[in-house]
Amino acid sequence: MGASNLLPFPTCFGVVLFSLLAFYINLSEGITRHYKFDIVMQNVTRLCHTRSIVTVNGKFPGPPIVAREGDQLLIRVINHVSNNITIHWHGIRQLRSGWADGPAYITQCPIQTGQSYVYNFTVSGQRGTLFWHAHISWLRATLYGPIIILPRQNESYPFVKPYKEVPIIFGEWFNTDPEAVISQALQTGAGPNVSDAHTINGLPGPLYNCSAKDTFKLKVKPGKTYLLRLVNAALNDDLFFSIANHTLTVVDTDALYVKPFETDTLLINPGQTTNVLLKTKPHFPQAIFLMMARPYATGLGTFDNSTVAGILEYESPFSSHHAAMPMKKLPLFKPSLPALNDTASATNFTMRLRSLASPQFPANVPQKVDRHFFFTVGLGANPCDQNQTCQGPNGTKFAASINNVSFILPTTALLQAHYSGQSNGVYSPYFPISPLIPFNYTGTSPNNTFVSNGTKVVVLPFNTTVELIMQDTSILGVESHPLHLHGFNYFVVGRGFGNFDPNKDPANFNLIDPVERNTVGVPVGGWVAIRFLADNPGVWFMHCHFEVHTSWGLKMAWVVLDGQLPNQKLLPPPADLPKC
């Protein structure tokens, strides 16, 4: 019970998903599942541009990982391309298995050309949708795919059992190589060129030049309930999503159940996943409906302001011999999406998210806090190198930081340095717990916008309860930042606009049923408060999921020490862990 049929991705996904599910659907809980990811180049054409892109198994998007809660996954990744590769299993808790988390130079050295690595982890306490993606430079532009986590055998969903399940992954397409895009931007100090299209399951759809044939089409039957598994795998864009003349019921975010609520439009940040129920109309509607996504944009920089569309098409009740009306002649309805800068719509949606908080799926919100942290997140600048002309603000280079520390990736993995006790010269354990120089964070920007640079971490004893306030700043413009924490889910206990007030705002925190997730949008010109229990030993990356901000340094890491008991200690590194 609880699992149901999955409708496939277009073309490359169909046979794979159906055969996977048919094979796995009745196996007992807690099995071991094996996958093989061959990293290979593949020619792909979109917008009439053919590009050789980095793929898994020649597929774009990549193949789905299907598992039940409690399963062990062994995924062998073999690198056949010239780029260094790592894969991150975004949102997987990785309890004591940090070696399998995937961010380059944080938990592992990259898999070099001709080398392989087996990612070995167990899915624990999660059910819903997550996704996997490359976690080095901008390679996740084409290296991504869904992780579909079904409930344990004999467990059901806490909502109506869907007739079919459909993964819908939002992405970005670049006509040029994204690696060249970010490389050029880091060299000149300017903002990077934006993508040429947004995509649904790798397809840009009919609103783009030369793309009518490259349109995701979802065929449905009247009077059925479909579970749409939405993933925002875009590099740099928050997205609004809607289906014309249809209401969606949100039931799950980041592989954790929420109190169901209905909405016409939803917001999904990069790194977030949302499961929604789509109840189709009771009778054939004599119409075709567009599903559309376009950005919610808050910063001052340029962005891809285009719209991706897919088609929702009802199966005709008439046989092909007596078709009442050819599909092409049916009226076409478009959804009404919020304006690109509609912060009110974004906020209204976000504020409705609440944990299910049922006896079976409780919200274990930390009620007492051991350590308080206050992090500013935002943009800044680095001085131009000598004898170079830079194209960033006032002749500088764009940067980004947390508490004015712009993170420098080390040349050896932090987790290896921590585990071997050889952290000297690799990282400093003195990341600032609050800004060294407080200022009016969302008011007039200070004159000095330069950041400091370093490889600094926060060290936490095992089982520390943490409260973290993340505050946007107005330096080079206020902006929403989707902050992702590896290795944990956290409770979003509060949020607001302007500067966080430690004397007044905590009184309004929701400590009963706050939404629990792994990626949260820091409101534009505002703050968000999260709480989590540091019960997972290892080194855990935290960064903005706008890839451009991560490249500029908006990232840091938490080191969680081992506990006293054997099951509270990080497992030893696997023998095939890649070397730098």
URUR-V795166 format. One record per pair of residues at least 24 apart in sequence whose ideal C-beta (glycine too) atoms are under 10 Angstrom apart, sorted by the first residue. I is the first residue (numbers start at 1). J is the second residue. Records with the same first field share a line. If there is no record, write none. Layout:
BEGIN
I: J  J
END
This chain:
BEGIN
1: 151  153  154  155  156  157  161
2: 68  127  150  151  152  153  154  155  156  157  158  161
3: 66  68  127  148  150  151  152  153  155  156  157  161  162  165
4: 150  157  161  162  163  164  165  225  226  227
5: 162  163  164  165  166  226  227
6: 64  66  146  148  150  162  164  165  166  167  227  229
7: 162  163  164  165  166  167  168  218  219  220  226  227  228  229
8: 64  164  165  166  167  201
9: 59  61  62  63  64  145  146  166  167  168  169  200  201  202  203  216
10: 61  200  201  202  203  214  215  216  217  218  310
11: 59  60  201  202  203  214
12: 55  57  58  59  60  61  62  63  201  202
13: 59  61  62  63  64  145  146  167  169  201  202
16: 57  59  63  64  66
17: 63  64  66  146  148  165  166  167
20: 63  64  65  66  67  148
21: 64  66  148  150  165
23: 66
24: 66  67  68  71  150
25: 66  68  150  153
26: 153
27: 68  71  153
28: 68  70  152  153  154
29: 68  69  70  71  150  151  152  153  154  155
30: 68  69  70  71  72  122  123  152  153
31: 67  68  70  71  72  153
32: 67  71  72  73  74  120  122
33: 65  66  67  68  71  72  73  74  75  123
34: 72  73  74  75  76  118
35: 63  64  65  66  67  73  74  75  76  77  118  119  132
36: 63  74  75  76  77  78  116  118
37: 62  63  65  75  76  77  78  79  85  87  116  117  119  132  143  145
38: 76  77  78  79  80  81  116
39: 77  78  79  80  81  83  85  87  111  113  116  134  139  143
40: 78  79  80  81
41: 80  81  82  83
42: 142
44: 142  173  202
45: 210  214
46: 173  174  175  196  197  199  202  203  204  208  210  211  214
47: 173  174  175  196  197  204  208  209  210  211  214
48: 175  208  209  210  211  214
49: 173  174  175  176  196  197  210
50: 175
51: 142  173  174  175  176  177  178
52: 81  177
53: 81  139  141  142  143  173  174  177  178
54: 79  80  81  82  83  85  134  139  140  141  142  143  177  178  179
55: 81  142  143  145
56: 85  87  132  134  142  143  144  145
57: 145
59: 145  202
60: 142  143  144  145  171  173  199  201  202  203
61: 131  133  142  143  144  145  146  167  169  171  199  201  202  203  231  233
62: 87  131  132  133  134  142  143  144  145  146  169  202  233
63: 132  145  146
64: 129  131  132  145  146  147  148  167  169  229
65: 89  92  123  130  131  132  145  146  147  148  149
66: 146  147  148  149  150
67: 92  122  123  126  127  130  147  148  149  150
68: 123  127  148  149  150  151  152  153  155
69: 122  123  124  125  126  127  128  149  150  151  152  153  155  255
70: 122  123  124  125  126  127  149  151  152  153  155
71: 121  122  123  124  149  150  152
72: 97  120  121  122  123  124
73: 100  118  119  120  121  122  123  147
74: 100  118  119  120  121
75: 100  117  118  119  120  121  132
76: 116  117  118  119  120  576
77: 102  111  115  116  117  118  119  132  578
78: 111  114  115  116  117  118
79: 110  111  112  113  114  115  116  117  578
80: 113  114  116
81: 113  114  139
82: 112  113
83: 110  111  112  113  134  136  137  139  143  179
84: 109  110  111  112  113  115  134  136  137  139  578  580
85: 110  111  112  113  115  116  117  134  135  136  139  143  578
86: 110  111  117  119  133  134  135  136  137  139  143  413  578
87: 111  117  119  132  133  134  135  136  139  140  143  144  145
88: 119  131  132  133  134  135  136  140  143  144  484  486  541
89: 119  121  123  130  131  132  133  135  147  486
90: 130  131  132  133  135  140  144  147  231  233  254  255  271  272  273  484  486  518  519  545
91: 126  128  129  130  131  132  147  149  254  255  256  271  272  273  484  485  486  488  489  517  518  519
92: 119  121  122  123  124  126  130  132  147  149  255  486  487  518
93: 121  122  123  124  125  126  255  486  487  488  489  518  535  536
94: 119  121  122  124  486  487  488  536  538  540
95: 121  122  123  124  125  487  535  536  537  538  567  571
96: 121  122  124  536  537  538  562  567  568  569  570  571
97: 121  122  124  487  536  538  570  571  574
98: 414  415  418  419  486  487  536  537  538  539  540  560  570  571  573
99: 413  415  416  419  538  570  571  572  573  574  576  577
100: 571  574  577
101: 135  415  486  487  538  539  540  541
102: 132  133  134  135  136  486  541
103: 135  136  409  413  414  415  486  539  540  541  543  550  555  557
104: 134  135  136  137  139  409  413  541  578  580
105: 135  136  408  409  410  411  412  413  414  415  416  426  455  541  580
106: 135  407  409  410  413  414  415  457  486  538  539  540  541  542  543  555  557
107: 135  413  414  415  416  418  486  487  538  539  540  541  557  573  577
108: 135  413  414  415  416  573  574  577  578  579  580
109: 411  412  413  416  577  578  579  580
110: 134  135  136  137  413  578  579  580
111: 136  576  578
112: 578  579  580
115: 576  578  579
116: 576  578
117: 574  576  577  578
118: 574  575  576  577
119: 574
120: 571  574  576
123: 147  149  150  152  255
125: 255  256  361  489
126: 254  255  256  489  518
127: 151  152  155  157  158  252  255  256  257  275  361
128: 157  227  229  251  252  253  254  255  256  257  258  273  274  275
129: 165  167  168  169  227  228  229  230  231  252  253  254  255  273  274  275
130: 229  231  254  255  273  518
131: 167  169  229  231  232  233  255  271  272  273
132: 233
133: 171  231  233  235  271
135: 486  541  543  550
136: 409
137: 178  179  182  183  186  547  550  551
138: 172  174  177  178  179  180  181  182  183  185  192  235  236  547  548  550  551
139: 178  179  547
140: 171  172  178  233  234  235  270  545  547
141: 171  172  173  174  177  178  179  181  182  195  233  234  235  236  547
142: 171  172  173  174  177  178  202  233
143: 233
144: 169  171  202  231  233  234
145: 169  231  233
146: 201  229  230  231  233  273
147: 229  231  255  273
148: 229  255
149: 229  252  255
155: 360
157: 227  251  252  257  275  277
158: 251  252  257  259  260  356  358  360  361
159: 225  227  249  251  252  257  260  275  277  356
160: 225  227  249  251  260  277  279
161: 225  227
162: 224  225  226  227  228  251  275  277  278  279
163: 220  221  223  224  225  226  227  279  280
164: 218  219  220  221  224  225  226  227  228  278
165: 226  227  228  229  275
166: 201  216  218  220  226  227  228  229  230  278
167: 201  227  228  229  230  231  273
168: 200  201  216  218  228  229  230  231  241  274  276  291  293  310
169: 199  200  201  202  216  229  230  231  232  233  234  273
170: 198  199  200  201  230  231  232  233  234  237  239  241  268  270  293  308
171: 195  197  198  199  200  201  202  203  204  231  232  233  234  235  237  308
172: 196  197  198  199  204  233  234  235  236  237  270  304  306  308  547
173: 197  198  199  202  203  204  208  211  214  304  308
174: 235  304
178: 235  547
181: 235  548
182: 235  547  548  550  551  552
183: 551
185: 391  392  397  398  548  551  552
186: 397  398  548  551  552
187: 385  388  390  391  397
188: 384  388  389  390  391  392  397  398
189: 381  382  383  384  385  388  389  390  391  392  393  395  396  397  398  399  552
190: 301  390  391  392  393  397  398
191: 236  299  300  301  302  303  391  392  393  398  548  552
192: 235  236  301  302  398  547  548  551  552
193: 302  304
194: 235  236  237  295  301  302  303  304  305  306  548
195: 234  235  236  237  303  304  306
196: 304  306
197: 304  306  307  308
198: 234  237  239  292  293  294  295  304  305  306  307  308  309
199: 233  234  293  308  310
200: 230  241  291  292  293  308  309  310  311
201: 231  310
202: 233
203: 308  309  310
204: 306  307  308  309  310
205: 290  291  292  293  307  308  309  310  311
206: 290  308  309  310  311  332
207: 290  292  294  306  307  308  309  334
208: 306  307  308  309
211: 308  309
215: 290  308  309  310  311
216: 291  308  309  310  311  312
217: 288  291  310  311  312  313
218: 243  278  289  291  310  311  312  313  314
219: 311  312  313  314  315
220: 246  278  280  281  289  312  313  314  315
221: 280  284  314  315  317
222: 280  281  282  283  284  285  314  315  317
223: 279  280  281  282  283  284
224: 278  279  280  281  282  315
225: 249  277  278  279  280
226: 276  277  278  279  280  312
227: 251  252  275  276  277  278
228: 274  275  276  277  278  291
229: 273  274  275  276
230: 266  268  272  273  274  275  276  293
231: 268  270  271  272  273  274
232: 267  268  269  270  271  272  273  274  293  482  519  545
233: 270  271  273  545
234: 268  269  270  271  293  295  304  308  545  546  547
235: 270  304  545  546  547  548  550  551
236: 270  295  297  299  301  303  304  482  544  545  546  547  548  549  550
237: 268  269  270  293  294  295  296  297  303  304  305  306  482  546
238: 267  268  269  270  272  295  296  297  298  303  346  480  481  482  521  524  545  546
239: 266  267  268  269  270  272  292  293  294  295  296  297  307  308  337
240: 265  266  267  268  292  293  294  295  296  307  335  337  338  339  340  342  345  346  349
241: 265  266  267  268  274  276  291  292  293  294  308  335  337
242: 266  290  291  292  293  294  334  335  336  337  338
243: 276  278  289  290  291  292  310  312  333  335
244: 287  288  289  290  291  292  309  312  332  333  334  335  336
245: 281  285  287  289  290  312  333  334  335
246: 278  279  280  281  285  289  291  312  333  335
247: 276  277  278  279
248: 274  275  276  277  278  279  291
249: 275  276  277  278  279
250: 274  275  276  277  349  352  353
251: 275  276  277  356
252: 276  277  356
253: 353  355  515  516  517  518  519
254: 484  489  490  515  516  517  518  519  520
255: 489  516  517  518
256: 355  356  361  363  489  515  516  517  518
257: 355  356  357  358  360  361  516
258: 352  353  354  355  356  357  361  513  515  516  517
259: 352  353  354  355  356  357  358  513  515
260: 354  356
261: 349  352  353  354
262: 352
263: 348  349  352
264: 335  336  337  349
265: 292  293  335  336  337  338  342  345  346  348  349
266: 293  345  346  349  350  352  353
267: 296  338  342  345  346  347  348  349  350  353  480  521
268: 293  296  349  482  519  521
269: 296  346  350  480  481  482  483  484  517  519  520  521  522  545  546
270: 482  484  519  521  544  545  546  547
271: 482  483  484  517  518  519  520  521  543  544  545  546
272: 482  484  517  518  519  520  521  545
273: 517  518  519
274: 349  353  517
278: 312
280: 312  314  315
281: 314
283: 314  317
284: 314  315  316  317  318  324
285: 312  314  330  331  333
286: 314  316  324  325  330  331
287: 312  313  314  330  331  332  333
288: 312  313  314  327  328  329  330  331  332  333
289: 313  314  330  331  332  333  334  335
290: 332  333  334  335
291: 334  335
292: 334  335  336  337
293: 335  337
294: 337  338  339  340
295: 337  340  341
296: 337  338  339  340  341  342  343  345  346  349  480  521  524
297: 339  340  341  342  479  480  524
298: 340  341  343  346  472  477  478  479  480  481  521  523  524  525
299: 379  476  477  478  479  480  481  524  546  548  549
300: 379  393  476  477  478  479
301: 379  398  476  477  479  546  548
303: 340  546  548
305: 340
307: 334  337  340
309: 334  335
341: 524
343: 480  497  523  524  525  526
346: 480  521  523  524
347: 495  496  497  521  523  524  526
350: 492  495  515  520  521  523  528
351: 495  515
352: 515
353: 492  513  514  515  516  517  520
354: 492  510  512  513  514  515  516
355: 491  492  510  512  513  514  515  516  517
356: 513  515  516
357: 512  513  514  516
358: 513
361: 516
362: 513
363: 491  510  511  512  513  514  515  516
364: 491  516  533
365: 465  490  491  493  509  510  511  512  513  514  516  531  532  533
366: 464  465  466  467  490  491  493  511  531  532  533  534
367: 465  511  531
368: 465  467  531
369: 464  465  466  467  468  506  531
370: 460  461  463  464  465  466  467  533  534
371: 433  458  460  461  464  465  466  467  468  534
372: 433  434  466  467  468  469  502  506
373: 403  431  432  433  434  458  460  466  467  468  469  470  530  558
374: 403  432  433  434  435  438  441  467  468  469  470  471  500  502  527  529
375: 401  402  403  405  431  432  433  434  435  458  468  469  470  471  483  522  527  542  556
376: 401  402  403  404  405  432  434  435  438  439  441  469  470  471  472  473  475  522  527
377: 401  402  403  441  470  471  472  473  479  481  483  522  527  528  542  543  544  549  554  556
378: 402  404  441  442  445  449  451  471  472  473  474  475  476  477  478  479  481  522  544  549  554
379: 445  449  451  472  473  474  475  476  477  478  479  481  549  552  553  554
380: 404  406  448  449  450  451  452  473  475  476  552  553  554
381: 406  448  449  450  451  475  476  552
382: 406  449  450  451  452  453  552  553
383: 450
392: 449  476  552
393: 449  475  476  477
394: 449
396: 449  450  476
397: 552
398: 476  548  549  551  552  553
399: 449  450  451  452  453  475  476  549  551  552  553  554
400: 451  475  476  479  481  543  544  546  548  549  550  551  552  553  554  555
401: 450  451  452  453  473  475  549  552  553  554  555  556
402: 431  432  435  451  456  470  481  483  542  543  544  553  554  555  556
403: 431  432  433  434  435  436  437  451  452  456  471  556
404: 432  435  436  437  448  449  450  451  452  453  473  475
405: 431  432  435  436  451  452  453  454  455  456  553  554  555  556
406: 450  451  452  453  454  552  553  554  555  556
407: 431  451  453  454  455  456  457  541  542  543  550  552  553  554  555  556  557
408: 453  454  455  456  553  555
409: 455  550  553  555
410: 455  557  580
411: 455  580
412: 579  580
413: 539  573  577  578  579  580
414: 455  457  538  539  540  541  557  559
415: 538  539  540  541  557  559  570  573  577
416: 539  573  577  579  580
417: 455  539  559
418: 457  459  537  538  539  557  559  560  561  570
419: 537  538  539  562  570  571  572  573
420: 573
423: 455  457  459  539  559
425: 455
426: 455  457
427: 454  455  456  457  459  539  557  559
428: 454  455  456  457
429: 456  457  458  459  559
430: 454  456  457  458  459
431: 455  456  457  458  459  556  557  558  559
432: 456  458  556
433: 458  468
434: 469  471
435: 471  473
438: 499
439: 473  474  475  499
440: 473  474  498  499
441: 471  472  473  474  475  478  498  499  500  525  526  527
442: 471  472  473  474  478  497  498  499  500  524  525  526  527
443: 473  474  498  499  525
444: 474
445: 473  474  475  476  477  478
446: 473  474  475
448: 475
449: 473  475  476
451: 475  552  553  554
452: 553
453: 553
454: 553  556
455: 556  557
456: 556  557
457: 539  540  541  542  556  557  558  559
458: 534  540  542  556  557  558  559  560
459: 539  557  558  559  560  561
460: 534  537  540  558  559  560  561
461: 534  560  561  562  563
462: 533  534  535  536  537  560  561  562  563  564  565  568  569
463: 533  534  535  536  537  560  561  563  564  568
464: 532  533  534  535  558  560  561
465: 531  532  533  534  535
466: 490  530  531  532  533  534  558  560
467: 491  493  494  506  509  529  530  531  532
468: 528  529  530  531  532  542  558
469: 494  500  502  505  506  522  527  528  529  530
470: 495  500  520  521  522  523  526  527  528  529  530  542
471: 498  499  500  522  523  525  526  527  528  529
472: 497  498  499  521  522  523  524  525  526  527  528
473: 499  525
474: 525
477: 524  525
478: 522  523  524  525  526
479: 522  523  524  525  544  546  549
480: 521  522  523  524  525  526  544  546
481: 520  521  522  523  524  528  543  544  545  546  549  554
482: 519  520  521  522  543  544  545  546  549
483: 518  519  520  521  522  528  530  542  543  544  545  546  549  554  555
484: 517  518  519  520  541  542  543  544  545  550  555
485: 517  518  519  520  530  532  540  541  542  543  558
486: 518  536  538  539  540  541  542  543  557  558
487: 518  532  534  535  536  537  538  539  540  541  542  558  560
488: 516  518  530  532  533  534  535  536  540  542  558  560
489: 515  516  517  518  519  530  532  533
490: 514  515  516  517  518  519  520  529  530  531  532  533
491: 515  516  517  520  529  530  531  532  533
492: 516  517  520  521  528  529  530  531
493: 528  529  530  531
494: 527  528  529  530  531
495: 520  521  522  523  526  527  528  529  530
496: 523  526  527  528  529
497: 523  524  525  526  527
498: 523  525  526  527
499: 525  526  527
500: 526  527  528  529
501: 527
505: 529
518: 545
519: 544  545
520: 545
521: 545
532: 558
534: 558  559  560  561  563
535: 560  563  568
536: 560  568  570
537: 561  562  563  568  569  570  571
538: 562  570  571
539: 570
END
